[in-house]
Amino acid sequence: MKVTMTPYLFFDKCCEEALTVYKEVLGGDFSIAQRYDNGFMEVAPGLEQKVMHAHGDFAGNAFFAADNLNMDPEKQANRVALSLNLESPEKGTEIFEKLSAGGKIHVPFTKQFWGAWHGNFTDRFGIRWMINCD
């Protein structure tokens, strides 16, 4: 049996902005497949252009994303973290600095007591990240 797991990221009405930043930092291909203005759903005025479903691919990794129009950010925080494993501390530092900008750093990206480089943060879109380099 083959099973594929794809993370699905939910944003508090900032999905498109987050995808733009992630593409800029990580490269790859990011596309919005559907917005809430599809005629099948009723949404509050002004939210019709928010993202209902998007897809991202970078460096062989895939994820889905959407704006959750009823999100309670406090309940969503810290439930899941995306972990990036990189080949060099220099690339780790670069990605850590770009993705953590405007967010909250929990552990700075430095060489840790176990010998690897590691840091983690919640980005300005509310997504938790862990950056690692052995």
Contacts in CASP RR format, 6 or more apart in sequence:
PFRMAT RR
TARGET T0000
AUTHOR 0000-0000-0000
METHOD contacts of the structure
MODEL  1
MKVTMTPYLFFDKCCEEALTVYKEVLGGDFSIAQRYDNGFMEVAPGLEQK
VMHAHGDFAGNAFFAADNLNMDPEKQANRVALSLNLESPEKGTEIFEKLS
AGGKIHVPFTKQFWGAWHGNFTDRFGIRWMINCD
6 62 0 8 1.000
6 63 0 8 1.000
6 64 0 8 1.000
7 63 0 8 1.000
7 64 0 8 1.000
7 80 0 8 1.000
7 82 0 8 1.000
8 63 0 8 1.000
8 64 0 8 1.000
8 65 0 8 1.000
8 66 0 8 1.000
9 15 0 8 1.000
9 18 0 8 1.000
9 63 0 8 1.000
9 64 0 8 1.000
9 65 0 8 1.000
9 66 0 8 1.000
9 82 0 8 1.000
9 127 0 8 1.000
10 65 0 8 1.000
10 66 0 8 1.000
10 67 0 8 1.000
10 68 0 8 1.000
10 71 0 8 1.000
10 76 0 8 1.000
11 18 0 8 1.000
11 51 0 8 1.000
11 65 0 8 1.000
11 66 0 8 1.000
11 67 0 8 1.000
11 68 0 8 1.000
11 71 0 8 1.000
11 125 0 8 1.000
11 126 0 8 1.000
11 127 0 8 1.000
12 67 0 8 1.000
12 68 0 8 1.000
12 71 0 8 1.000
12 73 0 8 1.000
12 76 0 8 1.000
12 125 0 8 1.000
12 126 0 8 1.000
13 47 0 8 1.000
13 50 0 8 1.000
13 67 0 8 1.000
13 69 0 8 1.000
13 71 0 8 1.000
14 67 0 8 1.000
14 125 0 8 1.000
15 50 0 8 1.000
15 51 0 8 1.000
15 54 0 8 1.000
15 65 0 8 1.000
15 66 0 8 1.000
15 67 0 8 1.000
16 32 0 8 1.000
16 50 0 8 1.000
16 51 0 8 1.000
16 54 0 8 1.000
16 67 0 8 1.000
17 125 0 8 1.000
18 65 0 8 1.000
18 123 0 8 1.000
18 125 0 8 1.000
18 127 0 8 1.000
19 30 0 8 1.000
19 32 0 8 1.000
19 51 0 8 1.000
19 54 0 8 1.000
19 56 0 8 1.000
19 65 0 8 1.000
20 30 0 8 1.000
21 98 0 8 1.000
21 99 0 8 1.000
21 125 0 8 1.000
22 30 0 8 1.000
22 56 0 8 1.000
22 58 0 8 1.000
22 99 0 8 1.000
23 29 0 8 1.000
23 30 0 8 1.000
23 58 0 8 1.000
24 98 0 8 1.000
25 95 0 8 1.000
25 98 0 8 1.000
25 99 0 8 1.000
26 58 0 8 1.000
26 59 0 8 1.000
26 95 0 8 1.000
27 58 0 8 1.000
27 59 0 8 1.000
28 56 0 8 1.000
28 57 0 8 1.000
28 58 0 8 1.000
28 59 0 8 1.000
29 56 0 8 1.000
29 57 0 8 1.000
29 58 0 8 1.000
30 54 0 8 1.000
30 55 0 8 1.000
30 56 0 8 1.000
30 57 0 8 1.000
31 54 0 8 1.000
31 55 0 8 1.000
31 56 0 8 1.000
32 51 0 8 1.000
32 53 0 8 1.000
32 54 0 8 1.000
33 52 0 8 1.000
33 53 0 8 1.000
33 54 0 8 1.000
33 55 0 8 1.000
34 51 0 8 1.000
34 52 0 8 1.000
34 53 0 8 1.000
35 48 0 8 1.000
35 49 0 8 1.000
35 50 0 8 1.000
35 51 0 8 1.000
35 52 0 8 1.000
36 43 0 8 1.000
36 47 0 8 1.000
36 48 0 8 1.000
36 49 0 8 1.000
36 50 0 8 1.000
36 51 0 8 1.000
36 52 0 8 1.000
36 67 0 8 1.000
36 69 0 8 1.000
37 43 0 8 1.000
37 48 0 8 1.000
37 49 0 8 1.000
38 52 0 8 1.000
41 52 0 8 1.000
43 50 0 8 1.000
43 69 0 8 1.000
44 69 0 8 1.000
47 67 0 8 1.000
47 69 0 8 1.000
50 67 0 8 1.000
50 69 0 8 1.000
51 65 0 8 1.000
51 66 0 8 1.000
51 67 0 8 1.000
52 66 0 8 1.000
52 67 0 8 1.000
53 64 0 8 1.000
53 65 0 8 1.000
53 66 0 8 1.000
54 64 0 8 1.000
54 65 0 8 1.000
54 66 0 8 1.000
55 62 0 8 1.000
55 63 0 8 1.000
55 64 0 8 1.000
55 65 0 8 1.000
56 62 0 8 1.000
56 63 0 8 1.000
56 64 0 8 1.000
56 65 0 8 1.000
63 82 0 8 1.000
68 76 0 8 1.000
73 126 0 8 1.000
76 126 0 8 1.000
77 122 0 8 1.000
77 126 0 8 1.000
77 128 0 8 1.000
78 122 0 8 1.000
78 128 0 8 1.000
80 128 0 8 1.000
81 120 0 8 1.000
81 128 0 8 1.000
81 129 0 8 1.000
81 130 0 8 1.000
82 127 0 8 1.000
82 128 0 8 1.000
82 129 0 8 1.000
82 130 0 8 1.000
83 129 0 8 1.000
83 130 0 8 1.000
83 131 0 8 1.000
83 132 0 8 1.000
84 92 0 8 1.000
84 95 0 8 1.000
84 129 0 8 1.000
84 130 0 8 1.000
84 131 0 8 1.000
84 132 0 8 1.000
85 132 0 8 1.000
85 133 0 8 1.000
85 134 0 8 1.000
86 92 0 8 1.000
86 95 0 8 1.000
86 131 0 8 1.000
86 132 0 8 1.000
86 133 0 8 1.000
87 133 0 8 1.000
88 133 0 8 1.000
89 111 0 8 1.000
89 117 0 8 1.000
89 133 0 8 1.000
91 133 0 8 1.000
92 109 0 8 1.000
92 117 0 8 1.000
92 131 0 8 1.000
92 133 0 8 1.000
93 109 0 8 1.000
95 131 0 8 1.000
96 109 0 8 1.000
96 119 0 8 1.000
96 121 0 8 1.000
96 131 0 8 1.000
97 109 0 8 1.000
99 121 0 8 1.000
99 123 0 8 1.000
99 129 0 8 1.000
99 131 0 8 1.000
100 121 0 8 1.000
100 123 0 8 1.000
100 129 0 8 1.000
101 124 0 8 1.000
102 123 0 8 1.000
102 124 0 8 1.000
103 121 0 8 1.000
103 122 0 8 1.000
103 123 0 8 1.000
103 124 0 8 1.000
103 126 0 8 1.000
104 121 0 8 1.000
104 122 0 8 1.000
105 119 0 8 1.000
105 120 0 8 1.000
105 121 0 8 1.000
106 119 0 8 1.000
106 120 0 8 1.000
106 121 0 8 1.000
106 122 0 8 1.000
107 118 0 8 1.000
107 119 0 8 1.000
107 120 0 8 1.000
107 121 0 8 1.000
108 119 0 8 1.000
109 117 0 8 1.000
109 118 0 8 1.000
109 119 0 8 1.000
109 131 0 8 1.000
110 117 0 8 1.000
110 118 0 8 1.000
110 119 0 8 1.000
111 117 0 8 1.000
112 118 0 8 1.000
112 119 0 8 1.000
115 134 0 8 1.000
116 132 0 8 1.000
116 133 0 8 1.000
116 134 0 8 1.000
117 131 0 8 1.000
117 132 0 8 1.000
117 133 0 8 1.000
117 134 0 8 1.000
118 130 0 8 1.000
118 131 0 8 1.000
118 132 0 8 1.000
118 133 0 8 1.000
119 130 0 8 1.000
119 131 0 8 1.000
119 132 0 8 1.000
120 128 0 8 1.000
120 129 0 8 1.000
120 130 0 8 1.000
120 131 0 8 1.000
121 128 0 8 1.000
121 129 0 8 1.000
122 128 0 8 1.000
122 129 0 8 1.000
123 129 0 8 1.000
END
